[in-house]
């Protein structure tokens, strides 16, 4: 489970990008308007912009925690707390969002971090 959680977070980011780029017309409208200041004053466009940018935050969490797992053999508990810190308020504000996925991944990350991992890798000596 330790190696899968960062991958699942990264796949959630990919899903964010796919929905933002393919699943709606808003991103295409932004592109046609030249991107510069194209979202200002339009609630739908601003929502889509933040949805797309949230994907980068998820990519960062997934890839960085994946690197930590590869280097140390352990999943940092902070990943679980970060996912819960995003997912719980999002669930309150927008229950029909992807918040349940963030909450489930956050809880699984905390469980995996608590259980620990394999042996800590030995430092490479040259």
C-alpha positions, 0 to 999 in steps of 0.5 A: 500500500505504501508504494501505491498511495503516491501513485494514486495521488498522481493519478488523481492529478492526471484525472484533474488535468483530463477533466479540465482539458477535455471534459469541458469547453471552458479551457478551450474558451480560455485558449481562444481568448488568449489566456491573458486575463481571460478568467477574470470576472467569469465564475465558471472560468475561475472555477475551472482555472482553480480546478486545473491548478489543483492538479499541479498541487496533487502532482507535487504531493504524489511525486514528492511522496513517491520519491520519499518512499523510494528513498526511505521505504516509508510514506510520510504521514504529512501526505495523509494530513495534507490530503485530509486538510484539502479534502475535509473542507472541500467536502463541507463546501462542495459534497459532490466534488472529488473530496471523498477521494482525497479523504479516502487517500488521506486516511489510507496514507495515515494508516500506511505511515503508521504501519511503517514500511520496509527496511530503511535503505542503506546510504550509497557510498562511493 
